[in-house]
Amino acid sequence: MQEEALTLGELAMRWLEWRKPAPVKIDQTTQTGTVATDELRLQTWTSYESNLRLHILPAMGELNVSGLKTSDCERTIHDLYNKQAGTGYRTAAMAKQVLMQVMDYAVRQGHRSDNPVRSVSRIPNAKKAPVKLKQATVAAVHEAVRARQPEPGVGGPKPTSRLSDVVLLLMATGLRIGEVLAVRWDDIHINGSAMFLTVSGTLIERKGAFYRQNFPKTDDSQRTLPLTQEWIKAMIRRRNLNRRLTPTNAVFPTRNGTFVRPSNFRDDLKKATGGTLVGEKITPHVFRSTVGTAISEEFGHEAAQMQLGHSSPETTRRHYIQRPDIVPDYSSSLGNLAPPSD
């Protein structure tokens, strides 16, 4: 094969191999993966590989790198989302990001002098508004997860307080579900009558692998949060009821002492709530946006950003804070603009 006939599919495979991180070594006893490195994280690489394999290469893989045009990239990327349905925006944005990197690699390797992806038009933002659960719904959720009973005719272990305690922590902190289920007793600190939680890791659930990553999603995600009194009571109760030590030291262990898979938690939550309550969809992400909105309403966007562990207030504002239907009353600042009274 001559290099001038190199296809995008062949180039993409070279790029993936170049970017591929070292395999994660998992301690099966503690369920922890290898420590952080400067390499690309495995879950990010997996997302890149999946996007290329499922979306980019089926449409463009046979095209020659030297002849690839902006119009080819434009068509493939923008065909991935449906404006009417409001779906596919994240897939399209990821495709643009990945293809940009692949073609930058082509330039560095001397296969092209320019990157045709740089002139691809902007991907519209998904018009999916953040949700803040109503107070009645929050109360209904807590009641539903506390009252969950085994389904008639369905075997398996009986429900425990784990589901309700995890929901309580999600509502008390706004953590990601992987961060909550990764909490160990080592991450809980007591200072007088106050209790704090340090976010020190997250659970990674990928095909063929499940482990605790001993660092959270981003650098800004590593933080220490004060806990509410309601959660402190739950924590003390859990510690008193679960005194046996496990290799994982998980606060919310399975009966075998291992970490709970986020997918299993989502299934349990759906069974307990029926997927919706009071007409609202119930997911861990909705709890997170509810917390972000509540904090923002009282303390501002930057406070919500710090609580949720984002790198910028803009991410928090756009994706995790529900906009009020009625603008707050700022009219007192406009008195000097009124005409003089007669």
HUBEL-V127731 format. One record per pair of residues at least 12 apart in sequence whose C-alpha atoms are under 6 Angstrom apart, sorted by the first residue. I is the first residue (numbers start at 1). J is the second residue. Records with the same first field share a line. If there is no record, write none. Layout:
I->J ; J
This chain:
5->64
6->64 ; 65
7->62 ; 63 ; 64 ; 65
8->61 ; 63 ; 64 ; 65
9->61
21->39 ; 40
30->247 ; 248
31->211 ; 212
32->211 ; 212
33->211 ; 212 ; 213
66->112
69->116
70->116 ; 117
74->120
77->92
80->92
89->126
100->117
103->115
130->319 ; 320 ; 321 ; 322
131->322
132->290
133->290
144->272 ; 273
145->164 ; 272
146->164
148->272
171->287
174->288 ; 291
178->202 ; 203
179->202
182->202 ; 203
183->251
184->249 ; 250 ; 251
185->251
195->227
196->225 ; 226 ; 227
197->224 ; 225
198->223 ; 224
199->222 ; 223
200->215 ; 216 ; 222
201->213 ; 214 ; 215 ; 216
202->216
220->309 ; 310 ; 311
221->309
289->320 ; 321
292->304 ; 320 ; 321
293->321 ; 322
301->313
